[in-house]
Amino acid sequence: MNEKSPASTIAQNEIQQCSNTPGVTPNEKLQEERIMHKQPEMHEGYYVVHRSFLKSVVIVIVATLSMLVNTGNSTYVAISLPTIGKELNADPSLLQWIVSSYPLSSGCLLLVGGRLADIHGRKKAYLGGTFLLAAFTLGCGFSNNIVTLIILRGVQGIGAAATIPASLGILAHAFPPSRARSFAFAAFAAGAPVGAAFGIAIGGVLTQKTAKTWRSPFYMFTAINVLCLIGGLVSIDKDPPHPKHDRKVDWLGAFLVTAGSVMILFVLGEGESAPKKWATAYIIALLVIGVFLIGLFVWWQWFLEKAQNQRQQRNDEEGKDQERRGALEALRENLPPPLMKLSLWGRANGRFAVVMCLAFLTWSSFLAWTFWIQLYFQSYSGLTPLQTVLRIIPAFVTGLSCTAFVGAMASHTPMVVITTIGTMGTSLACILFAILNPKATYWAYEFPAMILGVLGADFVFTAGTMYIAKISLPHEQSLAGALFQTMTQLGTSAGVTISTVVFNRVTMNLGKQDDMIRGYRAAQWTCCAFGLCGALLSLVFFRGVGVPGHKKVKDLPSQQESGEVESEEKIDPEEDKEYSVEDKA
C-alpha cells in the first residue's frame, strides 16, 4: 500500500484549513494570506525560492566542499602524524588524540547541531560553523605543543557539527524532490570519499615537500573554509521563518546524548591502548555510564514525544476548558519538543533505521580499510607519504566518477542495486588487501582495490541521504542528516577499534621471525565482515523500494525563458511518495 510523503501531508493539511472559504480556491486563499503576512510561497512543505542557475551551482559547491573538509580534516592529520610527533617531541600515547579529538567532538554534537540548525536557521548554523572551522584550523597550524593542538582539534569538531547537518538541510530545501536534488546529493556525498583521498594526498605532498611540513595542510584547509564562508554568504538562501512555539531546545536531552556519546567514543578509542586494555577499571566504568546515559536519553525522547503528542491532541479538541488544567498539564505544556523523535526511526516501515544501520556498517568497513591501507603502505612496505599518495590517487578519481554516475542514475536505478553494489565493492577491496602478496605488483591487488574501495562510501551516502531526506519532514532535514552523520562517526570508531583489537591479538602471538602481514590480513578480513553485513542488510530490506532519486517531468515555462531555477520543480506524482511498498507473498 502506497503512503503519502510527510511533506505532501503538511501541504494537504494547510490547504484543507482554507477550504471553507466560499468562492475562493484553497490555493488562492493560501497565496493571499502569504502575501498579507509577507510569507514566502510554499509547495508540499518546502519554501519556493527563485534563484539563478549559477547560484544553485555555488550552493552545491560550498556544501560539497564542507563535506570534503570534514573528512579531509581527519585524513591529512593521520598521514602527517609521524612528522607532528617528531617536530613537537610528543609523547606517542598522545599522538592518537590529535586524530581522535576531532571526530569525538563533532560526532557527539551532531544531533544538537542538527536541531539548532532546524529551529534557528540553517544558513546561520552553516556560516557560524564554517567561521569556527576556519579560525581554529588556522590556530592548529600555529600550535607549538601537543596539548594545544589536541584542544584546538576538538574545537574544530564543534564547527563541523554545525556545518554538516546544516549543509544537508540546505540542500534538501534548495532542491526539493527533483532530478536536481539527485545531482546535488550525489555531489555532496562525493565529498566524503573524495575528501578522504584528497586529505591523504594533499597532506602527504605538503608535509613532505613544503618548509612548514605538517602545518601546511592546516593553512590550506583554512583557505578552503574561508572560500566556503564567502560562497555560503552570497549563495545560500535566507533562512525561512520558523514557528515560534517550536523554538524550545531539549537541553537535557542534548546533555545526555553528548555525554553518553563522548564516553562511548572515548572507550572505543582508548580501550585497546589502556594499561590493562579492556579490563582497565576506568574503561569499564565509562562504558557502563555511557550506555546508561544513552539509554536514559532514549527514554527521555520517548517521554517528550508522548507529551508532545498528547498536547497536540488536547489542542485539537474543541470546547477544551483551559482553566481546568492541573499542575501536571501546565508542566507538560512547557516541555520542549524532543531532540530526536523516536518515531522517526520507524518511518517507511522501519527502513529509516535500516539506512542508519547501513551507514554504520559501511563506514565501519570503509574508514577502517582506509586506516589499514595507510599503515600497510607506510609501516609495512616502508613507503614515504608521497609514495603512499600516488598509490591512493585512483580512489580519488573513482570517487569523482561515482558522483557523476549516481547523480545521473539515481532516478532510474533501484536503491537495492545502488547500495548492494556499493557495499560489495568496499568488501571486495578489503578482500583484495586480505589476500594480497606483498611481493606482487601494485596492479595485481592494490590498484583494483583502490577502484572498488570508495564505492560503498559514495553509493551508500548518496542513496541514503536521498532516502532520509524524502521520508523526513521539511523541518527535520538537518536533524535527519545529523543522525546519518552520527552513525557514520560511530561506525568509523567501531570499525577502527574492532579491527585494531583483531590486529593486536594476531600479532601478539607471532614470533620475531613471523611476517607481520598476517596481522594486516586479519584486520582487513574484519573490515570485510562489516561490508558484507551491510550488503546483506541492503538485499533483505531494500527489495522493492524503488529508485532513490526523482524524475523531473518538465521545466516550468518561466524557467525556460528566464534561465532561473526554482527550489521547486514539477514532479511526477508517482515519484512524490514515501518509500512504502505493498508486501507480496
C-alpha positions in Angstrom: 0.0 0.0 0.0 1.4 3.4 -1.0 1.5 6.2 1.5 1.8 9.9 1.0 5.1 11.6 1.9 5.2 13.7 5.1 5.8 16.8 3.1 2.7 16.2 1.0 0.7 15.7 4.1 1.7 19.1 5.5 0.7 20.8 2.3 -2.6 19.0 2.2 -3.5 19.9 5.8 -2.6 23.5 5.1 -4.9 23.5 2.1 -7.8 21.9 4.0 -7.7 24.7 6.6 -8.5 27.2 3.8 -11.1 25.1 2.0 -14.1 26.5 3.9 -13.9 30.0 2.3 -16.8 30.2 -0.3 -15.9 31.4 -3.8 -12.1 31.1 -3.3 -10.0 28.1 -4.1 -7.7 26.8 -1.3 -4.5 27.7 -3.3 -5.8 31.3 -4.0 -6.6 31.7 -0.3 -3.2 30.5 0.8 -1.5 32.8 -1.7 -3.5 35.8 -0.4 -2.7 35.0 3.2 1.0 34.7 2.5 1.1 38.0 0.6 -0.7 39.7 3.5 1.7 38.3 6.1 4.8 38.6 3.7 5.4 34.9 3.9 7.2 33.1 1.1 5.3 30.7 -1.3 5.3 27.1 -0.2 4.8 23.8 -2.1 4.5 20.5 -0.3 6.0 21.8 2.9 9.0 23.5 1.2 9.5 27.2 0.6 9.8 28.2 -3.1 12.8 30.4 -3.8 13.7 31.7 -7.3 17.4 31.8 -7.9 19.8 31.8 -10.9 21.4 28.6 -12.1 24.8 29.9 -11.1 23.7 30.5 -7.5 22.3 26.9 -7.3 25.6 25.6 -8.5 27.5 27.6 -5.9 25.2 26.2 -3.1 26.1 22.7 -4.2 29.8 23.5 -4.4 30.1 25.1 -0.9 28.1 22.2 0.7 30.3 19.6 -1.1 33.5 21.4 0.0 32.2 21.4 3.6 31.9 17.6 3.4 35.3 17.4 1.8 36.8 19.4 4.6 35.0 17.3 7.2 36.6 14.0 6.1 39.9 15.6 5.0 40.3 17.0 8.5 40.9 13.5 9.7 43.0 12.0 6.9 45.5 14.8 6.3 46.3 14.8 10.0 46.6 11.0 10.1 49.3 10.9 7.3 51.2 13.8 9.0 51.2 12.2 12.4 54.8 10.9 12.4 56.1 14.3 11.4 54.0 16.1 14.0 55.2 13.7 16.8 58.9 14.3 15.7 58.7 18.1 15.4 56.7 18.6 18.6 58.6 15.9 20.5 55.3 14.5 21.6 54.5 11.5 23.8 53.5 8.7 21.4 50.5 7.9 23.7 49.1 11.4 22.9 49.5 11.3 19.2 46.3 9.4 18.5 44.3 12.1 20.2 45.4 14.6 17.6 43.3 12.5 15.2 40.6 11.3 17.6 39.7 14.7 19.2 38.1 16.0 16.0 35.6 13.1 15.3 35.0 12.8 19.0 33.7 16.4 19.4 31.9 16.5 16.0 30.3 13.1 16.3 28.9 13.8 19.8 27.4 17.2 18.9 25.9 16.4 15.5 22.4 15.8 16.9 22.5 19.1 18.8 23.9 20.9 15.8 21.1 19.5 13.6 18.3 20.5 15.9 19.7 24.0 16.4 20.1 24.4 12.6 16.4 23.3 12.1 15.0 25.8 14.6 17.3 28.8 14.4 18.3 28.7 10.7 20.5 26.5 8.6 22.3 29.4 6.9 23.2 30.8 10.3 24.4 27.4 11.5 26.4 26.9 8.4 28.1 30.3 8.4 28.8 30.1 12.1 30.3 26.6 11.9 32.4 27.4 8.9 33.8 30.5 10.6 34.6 28.4 13.7 36.4 25.8 11.4 38.4 28.4 9.6 39.5 30.2 12.8 40.6 27.0 14.7 42.1 25.2 11.7 44.4 28.2 11.3 45.0 28.1 15.1 46.1 24.4 14.7 48.7 25.4 12.2 50.3 27.8 14.7 50.3 25.3 17.6 53.7 24.8 19.4 52.8 21.9 21.7 50.8 18.8 21.5 48.2 19.7 24.2 47.2 22.9 22.5 46.9 21.1 19.2 44.6 18.5 20.7 42.3 21.1 22.3 42.1 23.1 19.0 41.3 20.0 17.1 38.4 19.4 19.5 37.0 22.8 18.9 37.4 22.2 15.1 35.0 19.4 15.5 32.3 21.7 17.0 32.4 23.7 13.8 31.9 20.5 11.7 28.9 19.5 14.0 27.2 22.7 12.8 28.2 22.8 9.1 27.4 19.2 8.1 23.8 18.9 9.3 23.1 22.4 8.1 24.5 21.5 4.6 22.2 18.6 4.3 19.2 20.7 5.3 20.2 23.5 3.0 20.4 21.1 0.0 17.1 19.4 0.9 15.3 22.8 0.9 17.2 24.3 -2.0 16.5 21.2 -4.2 13.2 19.6 -3.1 12.3 16.3 -4.8 13.6 16.5 -8.4 16.4 15.3 -10.6 18.4 18.4 -9.5 18.2 17.0 -5.9 19.7 13.7 -7.1 22.7 15.5 -8.6 23.1 17.8 -5.6 23.1 15.0 -3.1 25.4 12.9 -5.3 27.9 15.8 -5.3 27.6 16.2 -1.6 28.1 12.5 -1.0 31.2 12.5 -3.1 32.8 14.9 -0.6 33.2 12.0 1.9 35.4 9.6 -0.1 37.0 12.3 -2.3 37.7 14.3 0.9 39.4 11.3 2.5 41.6 10.7 -0.6 42.2 14.4 -1.1 43.2 14.8 2.6 45.7 11.9 2.3 47.1 13.3 -1.0 47.5 16.9 0.0 48.6 16.0 3.5 51.3 13.7 2.2 52.6 16.1 -0.5 52.6 19.3 1.6 54.1 17.6 4.7 57.0 16.2 2.6 57.5 19.0 0.1 57.0 22.3 2.0 59.1 24.1 4.6 56.2 24.3 7.0 55.7 20.5 6.8 52.6 19.4 8.8 51.4 22.9 9.3 50.9 23.5 5.6 47.7 21.3 5.3 46.1 23.3 8.1 46.8 26.5 6.2 45.4 25.1 3.0 42.2 23.8 4.7 41.8 27.2 6.4 41.7 28.8 2.9 39.1 26.3 1.7 36.9 27.1 4.8 37.2 30.8 4.0 36.0 30.1 0.4 33.0 28.2 1.8 32.2 31.0 4.2 32.2 33.6 1.4 30.3 31.3 -1.0 27.7 30.4 1.6 27.2 34.1 2.5 26.4 35.1 -1.1 24.6 32.0 -2.4 22.6 30.2 0.4 19.0 31.2 0.6 17.8 33.3 3.5 16.5 31.1 6.4 12.7 30.7 6.2 10.6 31.7 9.2 10.2 29.0 11.9 7.2 28.6 14.2 8.0 30.5 17.4 6.2 27.9 19.6 8.6 25.2 18.4 11.9 27.1 19.2 12.5 25.4 22.6 15.6 23.2 22.8 15.8 20.0 24.7 19.0 20.8 26.6 18.7 17.9 29.0 18.5 15.5 26.0 21.4 17.3 24.4 23.5 16.8 27.6 22.6 13.1 27.9 23.3 12.2 24.3 26.5 14.3 24.2 27.9 13.0 27.5 27.0 9.4 26.7 28.5 9.6 23.2 31.7 11.2 24.5 32.2 8.3 26.9 31.4 5.6 24.4 33.6 7.1 21.7 36.4 7.6 24.2 36.2 4.0 25.3 36.3 2.8 21.7 39.4 4.9 21.0 41.2 4.2 24.3 40.2 0.6 25.1 43.0 -1.1 23.2 45.7 1.2 24.5 44.7 1.4 28.2 47.1 -0.1 30.8 45.0 -3.3 31.1 43.3 -2.9 27.8 39.5 -3.5 28.0 39.8 -4.8 31.6 41.0 -1.4 32.8 38.7 -0.1 35.5 38.0 3.3 34.0 37.3 1.8 30.6 34.6 -0.5 32.1 33.2 2.3 34.2 33.0 4.9 31.3 31.4 2.3 29.0 28.7 1.4 31.5 27.9 5.0 32.3 27.9 6.0 28.6 25.5 3.2 27.7 23.3 4.2 30.7 23.2 7.8 29.6 22.3 6.9 26.0 19.5 4.6 27.4 18.3 7.5 29.6 18.4 9.8 26.5 16.2 7.3 24.5 13.6 7.1 27.4 13.6 10.9 27.7 12.9 11.4 24.0 10.1 8.9 24.2 8.6 10.8 27.1 8.9 14.2 25.4 7.4 12.8 22.1 4.5 11.3 24.1 3.9 14.5 25.9 4.0 16.5 22.6 1.5 14.2 21.0 -0.8 14.4 24.0 -0.5 18.2 23.9 -1.4 18.4 20.2 -4.3 16.0 20.8 -5.7 18.2 23.5 -5.2 21.4 21.4 -7.2 19.8 18.6 -10.1 19.0 20.8 -13.0 21.5 20.6 -14.5 23.1 23.7 -11.5 22.4 25.8 -11.6 24.0 29.3 -8.3 25.9 29.6 -8.9 26.8 33.3 -9.2 23.2 34.5 -5.7 22.2 33.7 -3.7 20.8 36.6 -0.1 21.4 37.5 1.0 18.4 35.5 -0.7 19.6 32.4 0.8 23.0 32.8 4.2 21.4 33.2 3.8 19.4 30.1 2.8 22.5 28.1 6.2 23.9 28.9 8.2 20.8 27.9 10.4 21.3 24.8 10.0 19.1 21.7 12.2 16.0 21.6 15.7 16.5 20.3 15.1 13.3 18.3 11.7 11.8 17.7 11.9 8.0 18.2 9.0 7.7 15.7 11.5 9.0 13.1 13.3 5.6 13.2 10.1 3.8 12.3 9.5 5.9 9.1 8.9 3.9 5.9 8.1 0.7 7.7 11.4 0.9 9.7 13.6 1.5 6.7 14.9 4.8 8.2 16.5 2.7 10.9 17.9 0.3 8.3 19.5 3.2 6.5 21.2 4.2 9.7 22.5 0.7 10.3 23.7 0.6 6.8 25.6 3.8 7.2 27.2 2.5 10.4 28.3 -0.8 8.8 29.6 0.9 5.6 31.7 3.4 7.4 33.0 0.7 9.8 34.3 -1.1 6.7 35.4 1.9 4.5 37.2 4.0 7.1 38.8 1.1 8.8 40.0 -0.1 5.3 41.4 3.3 4.7 43.2 3.3 8.1 44.9 0.0 7.5 46.0 0.6 3.9 47.8 3.7 5.1 49.5 1.7 7.8 50.3 -1.1 5.3 52.0 1.3 2.8 54.0 3.3 5.3 54.7 0.9 8.2 54.9 -2.4 6.5 56.1 -1.5 3.0 58.2 1.4 4.2 56.8 3.9 1.7 57.1 7.7 2.1 53.9 9.8 2.5 54.3 10.9 -1.2 54.6 7.4 -2.4 51.5 6.4 -0.4 49.6 9.3 -2.0 50.5 8.1 -5.5 49.0 4.7 -4.8 45.8 6.2 -3.4 45.1 8.6 -6.3 42.9 6.1 -8.2 40.4 6.2 -5.3 40.1 9.9 -5.7 39.4 9.6 -9.4 36.9 6.8 -8.8 35.1 8.9 -6.2 34.5 11.7 -8.8 33.3 9.2 -11.4 30.8 7.7 -8.8 29.4 11.1 -8.3 28.5 11.6 -11.9 27.1 8.0 -12.2 24.9 8.2 -9.1 23.6 11.7 -10.0 22.6 10.5 -13.4 21.2 7.1 -12.5 19.6 7.7 -9.1 16.3 8.3 -10.9 16.5 5.1 -12.9 18.4 2.5 -10.7 16.6 0.8 -7.7 18.1 1.6 -4.3 18.8 -2.0 -3.6 21.1 -2.1 -6.6 23.0 1.0 -5.7 23.5 0.1 -2.0 24.4 -3.5 -2.7 26.9 -2.7 -5.4 28.5 -0.1 -3.0 28.8 -2.4 0.0 30.0 -5.3 -2.1 32.6 -3.0 -3.8 34.1 -2.0 -0.5 34.0 -5.6 0.8 35.9 -6.8 -2.3 38.5 -4.1 -1.7 39.0 -5.4 1.8 39.3 -9.0 0.4 42.0 -7.9 -2.1 44.1 -6.5 0.7 43.4 -9.5 2.9 44.8 -11.9 0.3 47.5 -9.8 -1.4 51.0 -10.9 -1.9 53.4 -8.2 -0.7 55.8 -9.1 -3.4 53.3 -8.8 -6.2 53.0 -5.8 -8.5 50.8 -2.9 -7.4 48.4 -3.5 -10.4 47.6 -7.0 -9.2 45.8 -6.3 -5.9 46.2 -2.8 -4.7 45.1 -0.9 -7.9 41.7 -2.8 -8.3 41.2 -2.4 -4.5 41.6 1.4 -4.9 38.9 1.4 -7.6 36.4 -0.6 -5.6 37.0 0.7 -2.1 35.2 4.1 -2.4 32.0 2.6 -4.0 30.5 1.8 -0.6 31.0 5.3 0.8 29.9 7.1 -2.3 26.9 4.9 -3.3 25.5 4.4 0.3 26.0 8.0 1.3 24.2 9.3 -1.8 21.3 6.9 -1.8 21.0 7.0 2.0 20.8 10.8 2.2 18.3 11.0 -0.6 16.2 8.4 1.1 16.1 10.0 4.5 15.5 13.4 3.0 12.5 12.1 1.2 10.9 10.4 4.2 11.7 13.2 6.7 9.5 16.3 7.2 10.9 19.6 5.9 11.7 20.9 9.4 13.5 17.6 10.2 16.0 17.7 7.4 19.1 18.8 9.3 18.3 16.5 12.2 17.9 13.5 9.9 21.2 14.4 8.3 22.8 14.7 11.7 21.6 11.2 12.7 23.1 9.8 9.5 26.4 11.6 10.2 26.4 10.4 13.8 26.1 6.8 12.6 29.0 7.2 10.2 31.1 8.6 13.1 30.2 5.8 15.4 30.9 3.3 12.5 34.3 4.8 12.0 35.2 4.5 15.6 33.8 1.0 15.9 35.4 -0.3 12.7 38.9 1.0 13.5 38.7 -0.2 17.2 37.5 -3.7 16.4 39.9 -4.2 13.6 42.7 -2.9 15.8 41.8 -5.4 18.5 41.9 -8.2 15.9 45.3 -7.0 14.6 46.8 -6.8 18.1 45.5 -10.3 19.0 47.0 -11.8 15.9 50.4 -10.0 16.1 50.9 -10.7 19.8 51.0 -14.4 19.0 53.6 -14.0 16.3 57.3 -14.9 16.7 60.1 -12.5 16.0 60.7 -14.2 12.6 57.0 -14.3 11.6 55.7 -12.0 8.9 53.5 -9.1 10.3 51.4 -9.3 7.1 49.2 -11.8 9.0 48.0 -9.1 11.3 47.2 -6.7 8.4 45.3 -9.5 6.6 43.2 -10.3 9.8 42.3 -6.6 10.1 41.2 -6.5 6.5 39.0 -9.6 6.9 37.4 -7.8 9.8 36.7 -4.8 7.6 35.3 -7.1 5.0 32.8 -8.6 7.5 31.3 -5.2 8.2 30.9 -4.6 4.5 29.2 -8.0 3.9 26.8 -7.4 6.7 25.8 -4.1 5.1 25.3 -5.9 1.7 23.1 -8.5 3.4 21.1 -5.7 5.1 20.6 -4.0 1.8 19.4 -7.1 0.0 16.9 -8.1 2.7 15.3 -4.7 3.4 15.5 -2.7 0.2 14.0 -5.1 -2.2 11.0 -3.4 -3.9 11.8 0.0 -2.5 12.3 1.7 -5.9 14.7 4.4 -7.0 16.1 6.9 -4.5 16.0 9.8 -7.0 13.2 11.7 -8.6 12.1 12.1 -12.3 11.6 15.6 -13.4 8.6 15.9 -15.7 9.1 19.2 -17.4 10.7 22.6 -16.8 8.4 25.4 -16.0 8.0 27.9 -18.8 9.3 30.7 -16.6 12.5 28.8 -16.0 13.0 28.1 -19.7 12.6 31.7 -20.6 14.4 33.5 -17.8 17.1 30.9 -17.1 16.3 31.0 -13.4 15.9 27.9 -11.2 13.3 27.4 -8.6 13.6 25.5 -5.4 10.6 23.5 -6.6 10.2 21.7 -9.9 7.3 19.8 -11.3 7.4 16.2 -10.2 5.7 13.1 -11.5 3.0 12.4 -8.8 4.1 8.8 -8.7 7.6 9.8 -7.7 6.4 12.0 -4.8 5.6 9.2 -2.4 7.2 7.8 0.7 9.1 4.7 0.0 6.5 2.2 1.0 5.6 -0.9 -0.9 2.9 -3.5 -0.6 4.3 -6.7 0.7 3.7 -9.5 -1.7 3.7 -13.2 -0.8 
